[in-house]
């Protein structure tokens, strides 16, 4: 079945690049992507967490690059400090 698909230019470039990287047609890439998306179970709107009355809504993190990954040693130190904070706090 023929189907016209209009993509923003930036997405079109990424689709063409990925199809070339994988060595498949754009049509095949779109089919694979749609199939993967449709296999993911949809979350009903009612599954969203509801804040009780009077509860503060957490603020979203500021936009920007993701934080750098921590080393194992840094993670252990952070966990140690968090445990100390919960004991004293």
SULBELCOR-V996450 format. One record per residue. N is the residue number from 0. RES is the residue in one letter. OMEGA is omega in radians with two decimals (none if undefined). NEAR is the number of other ideal C-beta (glycine too) atoms within 8 Angstrom. D_CENTER is the distance of its C-alpha to the mean C-alpha in whole Angstrom. Layout:
n/res/omega/near/d_center
N/RES/OMEGA/NEAR/D_CENTER
N/RES/OMEGA/NEAR/D_CENTER
//
This chain:
n/res/omega/near/d_center
0/X/3.09/2/32
1/X/-3.09/3/31
2/X/3.11/4/28
3/X/-3.14/4/28
4/X/3.13/5/24
5/X/-3.13/3/24
6/X/3.00/7/21
7/X/-3.06/5/20
8/X/-3.12/6/22
9/X/3.12/6/19
10/X/3.11/8/17
11/X/3.13/9/20
12/X/-3.13/8/21
13/X/3.13/8/17
14/X/-3.13/12/18
15/X/3.12/9/22
16/X/-3.10/8/21
17/X/3.11/9/19
18/X/3.12/12/21
19/X/3.12/7/24
20/X/-3.08/6/22
21/X/3.12/7/22
22/X/3.10/4/25
23/X/3.13/7/25
24/X/3.08/6/26
25/X/3.11/8/23
26/X/3.14/6/24
27/X/3.12/9/23
28/X/3.12/13/20
29/X/3.11/10/19
30/X/3.13/8/21
31/X/-3.13/9/19
32/X/3.12/8/15
33/X/3.12/8/17
34/X/3.13/8/18
35/X/3.14/8/15
36/X/-3.10/7/13
37/X/3.08/6/16
38/X/3.12/5/17
39/X/-3.11/6/14
40/X/3.11/3/15
41/X/3.11/4/15
42/X/3.12/6/15
43/X/-3.11/5/18
44/X/-3.11/5/18
45/X/-3.13/4/20
46/X/3.13/5/18
47/X/-3.14/6/16
48/X/-3.14/3/18
49/X/3.11/4/21
50/X/3.10/7/23
51/X/-3.14/5/26
52/X/3.12/4/29
53/X/-3.14/3/29
54/X/3.10/6/26
55/X/3.12/4/24
56/X/-3.12/5/21
57/X/3.12/4/19
58/X/3.13/4/18
59/X/-3.14/4/14
60/X/3.13/4/14
61/X/3.13/4/16
62/X/3.13/3/14
63/X/-3.13/3/15
64/X/3.12/3/14
65/X/3.13/3/12
66/X/3.13/4/15
67/X/3.13/4/17
68/X/3.13/4/16
69/X/3.03/7/19
70/X/3.13/6/22
71/X/-3.14/6/23
72/X/3.13/6/26
73/X/3.11/8/24
74/X/3.13/9/22
75/X/3.13/8/26
76/X/3.11/8/27
77/X/3.11/9/24
78/X/3.12/8/25
79/X/-3.13/8/28
80/X/3.12/8/28
81/X/3.09/8/26
82/X/3.12/8/29
83/X/-3.14/8/32
84/X/-3.12/8/30
85/X/3.11/7/30
86/X/-3.07/6/33
87/X/-3.02/5/35
88/X/none/4/33
//
